Amino acid sequence: MCGIVGYIGSQEAEELLLTGLKRLEYRGYDSAGLATVDDAALHVQKQEGKVDDLRSSLNGASVAGTTGIGHTRWATHGAPNDVNAHPHVSSDGAFALVHNGIIENHGAIKERLEEKGYAFQSETDTEVLVKLIEEVKRATDLSLPEAVRQALTQVVGAYGIAVVSREDPDLLIAARNGSPLILGVGDDEYFVGSDAAPLVEHTRQVVYLEDGEMATLRHSGYEVTTIDNEPLKKEVHELEWSLGEIEKGGYDHFMLKEIMEQPDALEDAMRGRVRPEDNQIHLGGLHGHWDQLREADRIVIAACGTSWHAGLVGEYLIESASRVPVEVEYASEFRYRDPVLREGDVVLVISQSGETADTLAAVREAHSKDIPCFGICNVVGSTIARETDAGVYLHAGPEIGVASTKAFTAQVTVLSMIALKLAEGRTLSKAELADNIRALAGVPDKVRRVLNASNGALQSMAHTYRYASNFLYLGRGYNFPVALEGALKLKEISYIHAEGYPAAEMKHGPIALIDRSMPVVFMAMKDSTYDKVLSNIEEVAAREGSVIAITDDKDAELESLCEAVVEIPQTKEFLSPLLTVIPLQLLSYHIAVLRGCHVDQPRNLAKSVTVE
């Protein structure tokens, strides 16, 4: 949830940390802070608000120090304010710590420390961890790295931490358990980040810390051990992302940039994988595992949020293509209900970041029952990518906007490829498979057409609907999950209440809400469900509802029933979600902009949910 950045080297740390925090702000933006160390002192500056507020508070007064840590917060324990902001400092001012995660036994530890005379200023579990390290160091006279290690053996929960000390300016400590941390390896300098965003400007060489690992970094080098103090030899990986990919590139918001990047993102997701010339789908990440998927008695898809909606589309795709039963689970509920997993099952998890805590827990639940688990994620080297048995990368590029857009369409594209591969020699003839592969390969150009043709019209529509208090999104078949996703996008960034339903369910309750002031958005494709959807539209129109239709065949009858119709190109029915979702993303974006909402950093949300 929160963002951590750290640096040790020969450069002045302050500006480097502030820039890194700005790149991490999509992970949390309730408050921000940094701590730097020079030869004589530990300098800490923190406050409620965004990184720009922190920068302004410094008033251009640079604080010396070539070692430092920074943090941008998404509040879990304690309100977002100056006191609860990170870094937190030991009672004697000797060291500072930043933390991402939740210390689940912080209450018991705090009670114990209070009995020993420790006082607490904040409401955070992080301050408890700082005081615990301080107490271990005081009681044992251990070095700071050893005191950190000993303290971490006493905590229960998730953490990603970074620590600096005024007593040892040539020291930066990092450790993780459940919250991601990456080490960046430069020329005589080292970096720490919650993800790659603050690192790519300085180095492409990274080391991924695993759960239960701790790194001690100095100007002269670094070493990694387990929390049990076993030395480790870590592999250095090269980042795929470039600096340009994590900048706005002239767009007002990352979300708009990422919406507009979708044609390229889908082409990248299909590159080398969708081969119309030889009628093949090739997914190298699943090489050697296709028999497990083809012979599965059941496929269980686990995901959260937008990824869960993609999983629902995947259910329709895979069941239609392979006739294998598919169940889609909220990853946040999966392990807590003691799921029934049997021999013959396969678990498929979906996560943009590859770090989603609940989804990672689903991976571990599957493995605990000896069930094969495959992953679909975007971030190369992420924890889910490393812990699943195999999987497929999206290759959609970095997604910085909190509201997911191109990741959703890339996930649906990968699921379409998996479904077609499973259909090969099963439910589709060679000619039918070739036709479907050609159709999939043609989707990116059709997405370009939607973006070019409808963006202006949707911006105009946003002026009409910006004042609505509620929206209803309705779809059938493959486009029911798109209705859910459209409603989620509007809720996330415009703060308008919205619900998505299967269109036929409207009569079983939601129709009671319909009046002139409630827009109802229909996915009205000329497919196998069109006649039924048209009947639902007529039911709304009869009650003077305000109807918006997304369709691939704008005829007179539909236009007569609707206030607004957005036309998209025709494609195969199973591929229609890749096109119908685009106008919904754009409508949500333009409404949010007109309402003055912070599109890229909506209130109370963070990009990567790395705590439960």
Legacy VTK file of the C-alpha trace (Angstrom):
# vtk DataFile Version 3.0
C-alpha trace
ASCII
DATASET POLYDATA
POINTS 612 float
0.000 0.000 0.000
2.606 2.542 1.103
5.693 3.492 -0.833
9.248 3.120 0.467
12.428 4.484 -1.069
15.964 4.362 0.266
19.414 5.453 -0.899
23.043 5.060 0.119
25.847 6.372 -2.074
27.738 9.530 -2.892
24.838 11.730 -4.069
22.889 14.039 -1.780
19.944 11.866 -0.775
17.165 14.394 -0.208
16.228 15.278 -3.797
16.687 11.697 -4.929
14.296 10.543 -2.192
11.695 13.192 -2.977
11.752 12.291 -6.665
11.468 8.610 -5.799
8.525 9.275 -3.477
6.766 11.216 -6.223
7.096 8.190 -8.500
5.719 5.975 -5.718
2.834 8.242 -4.768
0.303 6.029 -6.532
0.942 3.497 -3.737
-0.226 5.902 -1.020
-0.700 9.634 -0.602
-2.107 10.397 2.874
1.209 11.704 4.187
4.884 11.677 3.291
8.237 11.956 4.993
11.951 11.364 4.740
14.986 10.917 6.970
18.577 11.629 5.934
21.809 11.069 7.793
25.012 13.086 7.725
28.129 12.803 9.868
26.518 14.358 12.920
22.754 14.047 12.843
19.558 12.356 11.733
17.277 14.801 9.899
13.567 13.921 9.739
10.844 15.821 7.886
7.283 14.469 7.582
3.747 15.736 7.278
0.190 15.026 6.243
-0.538 15.472 2.543
1.180 14.643 -0.689
4.832 14.605 -1.659
4.522 18.087 -3.194
3.318 19.368 0.193
6.381 17.841 1.821
8.635 19.418 -0.777
7.016 22.831 -0.250
7.468 22.577 3.508
11.209 22.245 3.039
11.235 25.781 1.539
14.222 24.964 -0.625
16.406 24.364 2.437
18.423 21.300 1.514
19.376 18.886 4.287
22.757 17.243 3.929
23.289 13.529 3.855
24.092 10.821 1.334
22.085 8.130 3.126
18.349 8.325 3.602
14.886 6.785 3.508
11.497 8.114 2.422
7.874 7.061 2.716
4.501 7.911 1.222
1.643 6.552 3.313
-1.709 4.871 2.853
-3.125 4.837 6.384
-3.938 1.527 8.090
-3.296 2.274 11.784
-4.091 5.833 12.777
-5.461 8.805 10.908
-3.421 10.497 8.176
-1.696 13.311 10.073
1.760 14.665 10.838
2.290 12.519 13.943
1.314 9.237 12.299
3.362 9.967 9.172
6.586 8.044 8.603
9.506 7.920 9.311
9.197 7.060 13.009
12.196 7.656 15.242
13.524 5.877 18.316
13.129 7.596 21.719
16.769 8.608 21.766
16.694 9.875 18.174
19.355 7.373 17.128
17.580 5.752 14.191
14.548 6.144 11.947
12.333 3.554 10.258
9.737 3.479 7.485
7.299 0.604 7.176
4.760 -0.820 4.764
2.434 -3.518 6.097
0.623 -4.397 9.300
2.183 -5.709 12.528
-0.672 -7.871 13.748
0.625 -8.361 17.298
1.517 -4.704 17.813
-1.018 -4.401 20.647
0.647 -7.036 22.804
4.132 -5.691 22.045
3.047 -2.132 22.863
1.631 -3.236 26.206
4.892 -4.950 27.083
6.951 -1.919 26.097
4.736 0.484 28.030
5.361 -1.613 31.143
9.058 -0.951 30.566
8.479 2.807 30.446
8.220 3.488 26.712
5.863 6.285 25.668
4.109 6.447 22.298
3.153 9.583 20.400
1.404 8.054 17.367
-1.404 5.567 16.778
0.709 3.449 14.418
1.946 -0.103 14.609
5.154 1.211 13.018
6.147 3.195 16.112
5.705 0.002 18.132
8.208 -1.743 15.851
10.686 1.140 16.254
10.468 0.982 20.041
10.780 -2.814 19.985
14.038 -2.543 18.013
15.193 0.128 20.460
14.437 -2.110 23.442
16.215 -5.109 21.923
19.273 -2.932 21.241
19.230 -1.443 24.739
18.780 -4.767 26.514
21.375 -6.699 24.529
23.857 -4.042 23.341
23.630 -5.577 19.862
24.484 -3.717 16.670
21.525 -2.060 14.950
21.327 -4.645 12.126
21.324 -7.466 14.658
18.753 -5.683 16.848
16.495 -5.238 13.803
16.869 -8.906 12.953
16.102 -10.021 16.518
13.076 -7.717 16.754
11.647 -9.000 13.491
11.650 -12.538 14.859
9.127 -11.322 17.479
6.583 -9.702 15.160
3.605 -11.294 13.461
2.270 -9.788 10.249
3.458 -8.135 7.080
6.275 -5.680 6.754
8.608 -4.020 4.328
10.975 -1.767 6.263
13.984 0.481 5.753
16.131 1.836 8.600
18.915 4.463 8.862
21.008 5.480 11.878
22.777 8.686 12.929
25.355 6.520 14.708
26.329 4.819 11.465
25.764 7.027 8.396
27.221 4.281 6.209
24.311 1.921 6.876
20.923 1.247 5.327
18.874 -1.766 6.475
15.954 -3.253 4.523
13.767 -6.283 5.269
10.523 -7.765 4.000
7.841 -10.223 4.899
4.700 -9.962 2.813
5.323 -6.406 1.560
7.528 -6.077 -1.524
10.994 -4.538 -1.510
13.548 -4.301 -4.309
17.231 -3.446 -4.055
18.701 -1.373 -6.868
22.372 -1.966 -7.620
24.217 1.034 -9.063
27.824 2.120 -9.443
29.039 2.428 -5.831
25.486 3.271 -4.754
22.417 1.284 -3.764
18.704 1.896 -3.714
15.658 0.432 -1.992
12.127 0.667 -3.381
8.676 -0.804 -2.872
8.728 -1.355 -6.615
10.814 -0.409 -9.617
9.363 3.082 -10.134
11.931 5.045 -8.070
14.837 2.928 -9.315
14.654 2.950 -13.118
16.021 6.481 -13.382
19.240 5.326 -11.716
19.759 1.636 -12.450
18.228 -1.319 -14.283
20.001 -3.872 -12.055
17.822 -5.091 -9.184
17.665 -7.757 -6.505
14.258 -8.987 -5.329
14.034 -9.589 -1.599
11.910 -12.585 -0.649
9.789 -12.970 2.481
11.907 -13.444 5.572
14.980 -11.758 4.070
16.995 -8.779 5.281
19.609 -6.676 3.476
22.416 -4.610 5.006
23.681 -1.995 2.556
26.851 0.094 2.793
28.769 2.210 0.302
31.152 -0.695 -0.169
28.455 -3.288 -0.967
25.528 -5.200 0.418
24.735 -8.552 1.972
21.458 -10.406 2.256
20.550 -12.882 4.976
17.442 -14.604 6.217
15.808 -13.322 9.387
17.429 -16.375 10.986
20.816 -14.927 9.923
21.630 -17.424 7.196
23.678 -15.753 4.415
22.146 -15.766 0.932
23.556 -15.317 -2.561
21.020 -13.316 -4.567
20.650 -13.145 -8.333
20.735 -9.716 -9.982
17.926 -9.150 -12.504
17.486 -6.507 -15.186
14.375 -4.347 -15.194
12.249 -4.294 -18.342
10.714 -0.873 -17.705
12.195 2.404 -18.891
11.923 5.866 -17.334
9.673 7.079 -20.160
7.105 4.411 -19.350
6.504 5.787 -15.862
6.101 9.423 -16.949
2.930 11.071 -18.241
4.250 11.752 -21.722
2.240 14.952 -22.230
-1.073 13.624 -20.895
-2.868 15.381 -18.042
-3.227 12.138 -16.112
-1.645 8.712 -16.058
-5.113 7.177 -16.365
-5.769 8.880 -19.708
-2.296 7.929 -20.917
-2.920 4.309 -19.989
-6.356 4.268 -21.636
-4.778 5.592 -24.814
-1.914 3.090 -24.596
-4.262 0.112 -24.804
-3.833 -0.654 -28.515
-0.069 -0.854 -28.036
-0.439 -2.742 -24.750
-2.628 -5.390 -26.401
-0.198 -5.709 -29.294
2.621 -6.197 -26.791
0.584 -8.797 -24.916
0.046 -10.709 -28.176
3.494 -10.204 -29.728
5.039 -13.579 -30.558
2.065 -15.322 -28.986
-0.802 -14.818 -31.439
0.340 -16.215 -34.778
-2.318 -15.993 -37.512
0.236 -16.956 -40.145
0.574 -20.497 -38.746
-2.737 -20.681 -36.876
-1.056 -20.916 -33.462
-1.297 -19.508 -29.964
2.078 -19.766 -28.248
2.354 -18.985 -24.525
5.885 -19.937 -23.554
5.308 -19.315 -19.864
2.877 -22.231 -19.779
5.018 -24.537 -21.890
5.037 -27.957 -20.321
1.846 -27.280 -18.339
-0.838 -27.412 -21.022
-1.715 -31.002 -20.229
-2.540 -29.973 -16.655
-4.863 -27.267 -17.945
-6.447 -29.394 -20.668
-7.027 -32.325 -18.337
-8.244 -30.251 -15.386
-11.565 -31.256 -13.887
-12.063 -27.683 -12.752
-10.226 -24.358 -13.037
-10.509 -21.982 -10.074
-9.689 -18.340 -10.822
-8.804 -16.134 -7.832
-8.353 -12.368 -8.059
-9.391 -9.015 -6.573
-11.069 -5.887 -7.938
-10.619 -5.273 -11.655
-8.621 -8.502 -11.963
-11.646 -10.360 -10.551
-13.784 -8.840 -13.310
-11.246 -10.039 -15.881
-11.478 -13.458 -14.240
-15.260 -13.444 -14.753
-14.724 -12.786 -18.458
-12.210 -15.638 -18.341
-14.871 -17.936 -16.905
-17.104 -17.310 -19.914
-14.160 -17.659 -22.305
-12.699 -20.883 -20.916
-15.988 -22.671 -20.297
-17.188 -21.833 -23.802
-13.902 -22.865 -25.398
-12.953 -25.959 -23.425
-16.144 -27.027 -21.616
-14.077 -27.237 -18.407
-15.970 -25.891 -15.361
-14.557 -22.608 -14.052
-15.214 -20.958 -10.702
-14.170 -17.380 -10.000
-13.319 -16.566 -6.395
-12.601 -13.363 -4.545
-9.041 -13.968 -3.431
-9.830 -12.103 -0.204
-12.367 -14.805 0.714
-10.644 -17.807 -0.806
-8.501 -19.184 2.002
-10.733 -18.039 4.850
-13.602 -20.260 3.832
-11.413 -23.392 3.689
-12.038 -23.947 -0.040
-12.657 -27.419 -1.372
-9.702 -28.160 -3.656
-9.310 -31.653 -5.078
-6.954 -33.578 -7.263
-7.702 -32.542 -10.836
-8.231 -28.882 -9.936
-6.024 -26.075 -11.238
-5.864 -22.607 -9.654
-5.260 -19.547 -11.845
-4.532 -16.241 -10.095
-4.645 -12.784 -11.688
-2.909 -9.662 -10.350
-1.606 -6.589 -12.152
1.093 -5.888 -9.571
1.893 -9.486 -8.737
2.014 -8.371 -5.095
-1.667 -8.345 -4.064
-1.665 -9.815 -0.550
-4.975 -11.681 -0.807
-4.096 -13.135 -4.202
-0.685 -14.215 -2.955
-2.459 -15.927 -0.046
-4.581 -17.820 -2.600
-1.388 -19.048 -4.288
-0.102 -20.338 -0.972
-3.452 -21.913 -0.127
-3.403 -23.830 -3.415
0.160 -24.990 -2.863
-0.619 -26.057 0.714
-3.101 -28.523 -0.807
-0.731 -29.640 -3.586
-2.835 -27.975 -6.294
-0.983 -26.539 -9.312
-1.233 -22.760 -9.448
-0.559 -20.557 -12.465
-0.365 -16.777 -12.577
-1.291 -13.903 -14.867
0.453 -10.694 -13.831
2.094 -7.629 -15.268
5.158 -6.971 -13.138
8.135 -9.114 -14.054
9.853 -10.580 -11.009
6.906 -9.881 -8.691
6.198 -12.208 -5.785
3.243 -13.938 -7.438
5.287 -14.432 -10.610
7.997 -16.080 -8.534
5.756 -18.236 -6.356
3.358 -19.649 -8.960
4.295 -22.836 -10.811
4.195 -21.048 -14.171
2.274 -18.265 -15.818
1.914 -15.502 -18.373
3.158 -11.928 -18.162
0.895 -9.233 -19.588
3.758 -7.086 -20.949
1.356 -4.125 -20.778
3.997 -1.805 -19.333
3.762 0.067 -16.020
0.287 1.056 -14.865
0.561 4.050 -12.543
-3.050 5.245 -12.369
-4.775 3.665 -9.387
-7.863 2.803 -11.452
-6.780 -0.092 -13.661
-7.466 0.220 -17.395
-4.890 -1.295 -19.731
-4.196 -4.105 -17.258
-7.851 -5.199 -17.515
-7.829 -5.389 -21.303
-4.420 -7.084 -21.283
-5.696 -9.649 -18.760
-8.753 -10.368 -20.904
-6.468 -10.687 -23.943
-4.273 -13.256 -22.176
-7.354 -15.152 -20.982
-8.636 -15.153 -24.578
-5.344 -16.672 -25.710
-5.550 -19.349 -23.012
-9.152 -20.125 -23.981
-8.287 -20.453 -27.676
-5.322 -22.678 -26.876
-7.574 -24.921 -24.784
-10.156 -25.004 -27.599
-7.603 -26.243 -30.129
-8.620 -29.720 -31.274
-11.426 -29.721 -28.756
-14.356 -27.456 -29.572
-13.013 -25.575 -32.610
-12.090 -26.895 -36.020
-8.846 -25.672 -37.600
-10.810 -23.246 -39.743
-12.763 -21.892 -36.755
-9.585 -21.568 -34.692
-7.886 -19.670 -37.531
-10.880 -17.331 -37.800
-10.825 -16.612 -34.058
-7.063 -16.057 -33.978
-7.348 -13.556 -36.832
-10.145 -11.791 -34.972
-8.055 -11.556 -31.803
-5.080 -10.193 -33.755
-7.376 -7.491 -35.184
-8.581 -6.195 -31.822
-5.840 -3.569 -31.194
-6.716 -1.679 -34.381
-10.387 -1.740 -33.408
-9.508 -0.355 -29.972
-7.652 2.478 -31.752
-10.789 3.190 -33.753
-12.896 3.360 -30.586
-10.435 5.725 -28.911
-10.199 8.006 -31.938
-13.912 8.032 -32.728
-15.544 8.215 -29.307
-13.286 10.176 -26.963
-14.675 13.579 -27.951
-18.292 12.410 -27.826
-17.808 10.844 -24.401
-16.219 14.033 -23.122
-19.344 15.914 -24.224
-21.578 13.278 -22.623
-19.701 13.695 -19.367
-21.000 17.275 -19.100
-24.544 15.869 -19.089
-24.000 13.087 -16.563
-21.456 14.625 -14.166
-24.190 15.605 -11.697
-25.795 12.162 -11.422
-25.800 10.606 -7.947
-26.198 7.014 -9.124
-25.478 4.935 -12.229
-26.603 1.460 -13.234
-24.532 -0.664 -15.657
-26.158 -3.664 -17.330
-24.842 -6.369 -19.623
-25.353 -10.005 -20.521
-23.034 -12.892 -21.262
-19.457 -11.822 -21.873
-20.455 -8.226 -21.161
-21.914 -8.739 -17.705
-18.395 -8.496 -16.191
-17.866 -5.358 -18.280
-20.909 -3.834 -16.564
-19.267 -4.564 -13.206
-15.990 -3.061 -14.381
-17.675 0.071 -15.758
-19.428 0.636 -12.436
-16.187 0.117 -10.514
-14.304 2.641 -12.662
-16.953 5.305 -12.056
-17.029 4.650 -8.299
-13.253 4.664 -7.979
-12.442 7.962 -9.607
-15.608 10.105 -9.629
-17.106 9.006 -6.282
-20.508 8.504 -7.915
-22.344 5.466 -6.603
-22.698 2.870 -9.362
-23.756 -0.761 -9.590
-23.260 -3.394 -12.256
-25.774 -6.198 -12.860
-26.661 -8.857 -15.374
-29.309 -7.096 -17.465
-31.977 -9.698 -16.714
-31.518 -9.142 -12.962
-32.726 -5.567 -13.292
-36.299 -6.773 -12.837
-35.346 -8.498 -9.591
-34.793 -5.328 -7.604
-32.752 -2.554 -9.272
-35.654 -1.480 -11.502
-37.148 0.119 -8.379
-34.345 2.713 -8.476
-34.923 3.847 -12.039
-36.163 7.377 -12.607
-35.335 10.302 -14.867
-32.216 11.230 -12.896
-30.536 7.808 -12.922
-28.431 6.991 -16.007
-28.522 3.320 -17.070
-25.656 2.104 -19.252
-26.333 -0.949 -21.428
-23.897 -3.139 -23.317
-26.159 -3.693 -26.342
-24.092 -5.679 -28.825
-25.784 -7.280 -31.844
-24.935 -10.744 -30.562
-26.811 -13.724 -29.180
-28.205 -11.630 -26.303
-29.244 -8.519 -28.256
-33.007 -9.128 -28.377
-33.128 -9.706 -24.636
-31.047 -6.607 -23.921
-33.281 -4.535 -26.188
-36.283 -5.685 -24.141
-34.495 -4.553 -20.973
-33.801 -1.165 -22.562
-37.494 -0.816 -23.422
-38.357 -1.545 -19.784
-36.091 1.285 -18.622
-37.369 3.673 -21.281
-40.952 2.924 -20.240
-40.052 4.224 -16.784
-38.462 7.382 -18.207
-34.977 6.163 -17.375
-31.972 7.804 -19.007
-30.384 5.146 -21.250
-26.836 5.099 -22.622
-26.069 2.240 -25.002
-22.744 0.816 -26.145
-23.388 -1.047 -29.388
-21.781 -2.333 -32.559
-24.869 -1.635 -34.704
-26.550 1.717 -34.121
-30.009 1.342 -35.648
-33.059 3.587 -35.531
-34.911 1.479 -32.963
-32.049 1.630 -30.486
-31.500 5.362 -31.010
-35.181 6.069 -30.386
-34.944 4.446 -26.942
-31.654 5.976 -25.813
-30.417 9.403 -24.808
-26.948 8.522 -26.053
-25.518 5.732 -28.196
-21.805 4.977 -28.558
-20.958 2.811 -31.547
-17.933 0.509 -31.578
-16.592 -1.808 -34.310
-17.942 -5.306 -34.688
-15.898 -8.272 -33.543
-16.407 -11.834 -32.386
-18.816 -12.040 -29.450
-16.182 -13.475 -27.109
-13.852 -10.537 -27.851
-16.457 -7.808 -27.367
-15.409 -6.976 -23.754
-12.126 -5.649 -25.130
-14.102 -3.006 -27.039
-17.151 -2.328 -24.856
-15.028 -1.451 -21.830
-13.174 1.372 -23.629
-16.087 3.878 -23.720
-16.831 3.104 -20.065
-13.249 3.933 -19.092
-13.344 7.201 -21.027
-16.755 8.220 -19.652
-15.579 7.620 -16.090
-12.390 9.572 -16.719
-14.094 12.616 -18.213
-16.795 12.709 -15.507
-14.126 12.547 -12.797
-12.136 15.387 -14.402
-15.241 17.583 -14.645
-16.079 16.866 -10.994
-12.591 18.003 -9.971
-11.571 14.606 -8.629
-7.958 13.512 -8.332
-8.103 10.968 -11.134
-4.780 9.201 -10.638
-4.930 9.148 -6.845
-8.575 8.765 -5.791
-9.282 9.197 -2.107
-8.804 6.220 0.213
-7.377 4.010 -2.551
-3.896 2.691 -3.290
-2.638 0.992 -6.412
-1.193 -2.170 -4.944
-3.011 -3.714 -1.975
-0.157 -5.452 -0.179
-1.875 -5.774 3.221
-4.983 -7.731 4.132
LINES 1 613
612 0 1 2 3 4 5 6 7 8 9 10 11 12 13 14 15 16 17 18 19 20 21 22 23 24 25 26 27 28 29 30 31 32 33 34 35 36 37 38 39 40 41 42 43 44 45 46 47 48 49 50 51 52 53 54 55 56 57 58 59 60 61 62 63 64 65 66 67 68 69 70 71 72 73 74 75 76 77 78 79 80 81 82 83 84 85 86 87 88 89 90 91 92 93 94 95 96 97 98 99 100 101 102 103 104 105 106 107 108 109 110 111 112 113 114 115 116 117 118 119 120 121 122 123 124 125 126 127 128 129 130 131 132 133 134 135 136 137 138 139 140 141 142 143 144 145 146 147 148 149 150 151 152 153 154 155 156 157 158 159 160 161 162 163 164 165 166 167 168 169 170 171 172 173 174 175 176 177 178 179 180 181 182 183 184 185 186 187 188 189 190 191 192 193 194 195 196 197 198 199 200 201 202 203 204 205 206 207 208 209 210 211 212 213 214 215 216 217 218 219 220 221 222 223 224 225 226 227 228 229 230 231 232 233 234 235 236 237 238 239 240 241 242 243 244 245 246 247 248 249 250 251 252 253 254 255 256 257 258 259 260 261 262 263 264 265 266 267 268 269 270 271 272 273 274 275 276 277 278 279 280 281 282 283 284 285 286 287 288 289 290 291 292 293 294 295 296 297 298 299 300 301 302 303 304 305 306 307 308 309 310 311 312 313 314 315 316 317 318 319 320 321 322 323 324 325 326 327 328 329 330 331 332 333 334 335 336 337 338 339 340 341 342 343 344 345 346 347 348 349 350 351 352 353 354 355 356 357 358 359 360 361 362 363 364 365 366 367 368 369 370 371 372 373 374 375 376 377 378 379 380 381 382 383 384 385 386 387 388 389 390 391 392 393 394 395 396 397 398 399 400 401 402 403 404 405 406 407 408 409 410 411 412 413 414 415 416 417 418 419 420 421 422 423 424 425 426 427 428 429 430 431 432 433 434 435 436 437 438 439 440 441 442 443 444 445 446 447 448 449 450 451 452 453 454 455 456 457 458 459 460 461 462 463 464 465 466 467 468 469 470 471 472 473 474 475 476 477 478 479 480 481 482 483 484 485 486 487 488 489 490 491 492 493 494 495 496 497 498 499 500 501 502 503 504 505 506 507 508 509 510 511 512 513 514 515 516 517 518 519 520 521 522 523 524 525 526 527 528 529 530 531 532 533 534 535 536 537 538 539 540 541 542 543 544 545 546 547 548 549 550 551 552 553 554 555 556 557 558 559 560 561 562 563 564 565 566 567 568 569 570 571 572 573 574 575 576 577 578 579 580 581 582 583 584 585 586 587 588 589 590 591 592 593 594 595 596 597 598 599 600 601 602 603 604 605 606 607 608 609 610 611
